[in-house]
Amino acid sequence: MGSTGVQIVCVALGVLGLIGGIVCCAIPRWKVSSFTGQNIVTAQETEEGLWMSCVVQSTGQQQCKSYESMLVLPSDLQAARAMTIISCMVTSLAILILFAGADFTTCVENEDIKPKISLVAGIALLVSGLLLIIPVSWSAHNVIRNFYNPLVAQKMELGTCIFIGWAAGVLLILAGGLLMCFSRAKSGSSGGTAKYYGNSASAPANKNYV
């Protein structure tokens, strides 16, 4: 597959990763209530996200409440907010940079600069994938740790956004890695040939012999 095909694939992976990051940021499904052990009440389900917590009744009615203050939130949730937003912003910027330096666009006419632009986009996608995987993994670690802690009464399980965040982060890292591997400067086609010019003034054109 040529570099153009790889860039198209990376754009698609970047868009999918961006959609996954937006879903993780917007939908309150990072933690869901567990119905194991003493928690056998299934009339309602508690869902927690980055910005609000929701209670879903068995009838389908949902009530959500935003967190009152950011300062009272746990450190993992505060970090997840910041890193998820930054990841979405960096991903959007990386896709725009990739469009500018891609071989299938004419935004940049200098062919020598396009590989460097694609390399910058690849690094940005790689960083955005890491920024998305870190908070998701951190939250998953805390959920699993509290689940097996007998002192915690309210048991929570991993929500859908945790798995979406992992998948989106992997897609972004894959796109960044592909761009970094295929964004290489094209070698010159001249093959290092040099032109030599003779000095016509060094030898007289006509010699007179007596």
Disulfide bonds with the S-S distance in Angstrom:
Cys54-Cys64 2.00
